[in-house]
């Protein structure tokens, strides 16, 4: 299983990559996609909204189940990875690259420090 060291992680199995310009990219972890199985649909209805840390910002649907997505840090949802509309399996194939889910503008940058690093996340899922 893959745990990139440059990302931050949540106990809800989302990852966050902070960019230089104050934006961040969010997706679900390799562990999460493997537990969910083959993804068939991604539902994001929060574009343009500011979502607080811990609040739901969408959902992913797999063959067997649906799982809510929770915002790792507070931010305004700027965009959705439109490639997922036709190819939700990109999350299964490349969860940290082509399978990213949303991009946000951080509204409380200090919340990033509350998230887990790769080593702490690996301990969390043992």
N, C-alpha and C positions, 0 to 999 in steps of 0.2 A: 504494500500500500504506500502511496505517495503523500508526503507531508512537506511541501515547500517551506523552507526556513524564512522566506521573505514575506510570508503572510501572517495574519492574525486569525485566531479561531474562536468559535463560541461553543458552549456546551450543547447548543441546538444544531451543531454541525454545519454552520455557515462559515465561510472564510471571507476575509477582507484584505484587499491590497490597496494601500494608500498611495496616491500619485502625488507628484511634486506640486500640482496646481490646486491642491485642496479637495480634489475629488477622490472617490474610492470606487473600486470594482468589487462586486459581491457575487458569490456563488455558493454552491454546496460542496462539501468535501468529498474526496474519493471514498471515504468510509460511508458517508450518507448515500451516495449513489449506488454503492455496492449492496447496501442493506435494502434500499428501495427496489432494486431490480430495474428492468427496462422501463425508461421513462417514455410516456406517450403524449404528455401535454404539460405546458407551463402556463400558469394563469397569473398575470401581473396586472393589477388594476389601480396601481398607486402612482402612475407617472404624473409628475407635476406636483405631487403632494409631499409634505414634510411628514416623515414618519419617525416617531420616537424610538429610542433604543428598546428592544424587546417586543415591540409591536409587530403584528403580522403585516407583511407587505405583499404577499402573494401565496401561491401554492404550486406544488409539482404533483403530477398524477402519474403513477406507475401502473403497470398491468394489474397489480394486486391491491394497491392502496393509494391514498392521497395524503400528502404531508404539507402542513403549513410552513411557510418561510418566515423567519423572524429577523427583524432588522438588528444587525450587530451593534450599530451605533446610530445616533440620531442623524438624519439627513434628508435632503430633498431628493426624491427619485427623479433623475434627469433623463435616463433612457433605459430601454429594455433591449436585450440582445434579440433582435428580430429574426436572426437565423434559427432561433429555437422554435419559431412558429411552425416551420416546415420540418425541422430536424431536432426535436427535443432530445434525441439520443446523443447529441453532441455533449450533453452533460455526462452521460455514461462513458463516452469515448475520451473526453478531454475536460474533466471538471474544472481544472485550473487555467485553461486556455480558451479554446473556442467555445466551451460550455459555460462561460460566465453568464450571469443572469441579469443584473442591473448595474448601472453606474449611478452614484449619488454625489451630491455636494455635501460635505461634512458640515454640520451645524454645531457640533460639540466635539472638537478635536480631542479633548482630554479623555473622552470615552474610549478612544483607541487603546490607551494604556491599560484599561481594565480587561482587555481581551487576552486570551492565552497565546503563547508562542507555540511553535511546532512541537517542542518537547513536552510542554504541559498538556497539549491536546492529545498527543500519543498516550500519555499516562491516563488521561480522562477516559479514553475508549478501551482501555485494556480490560 
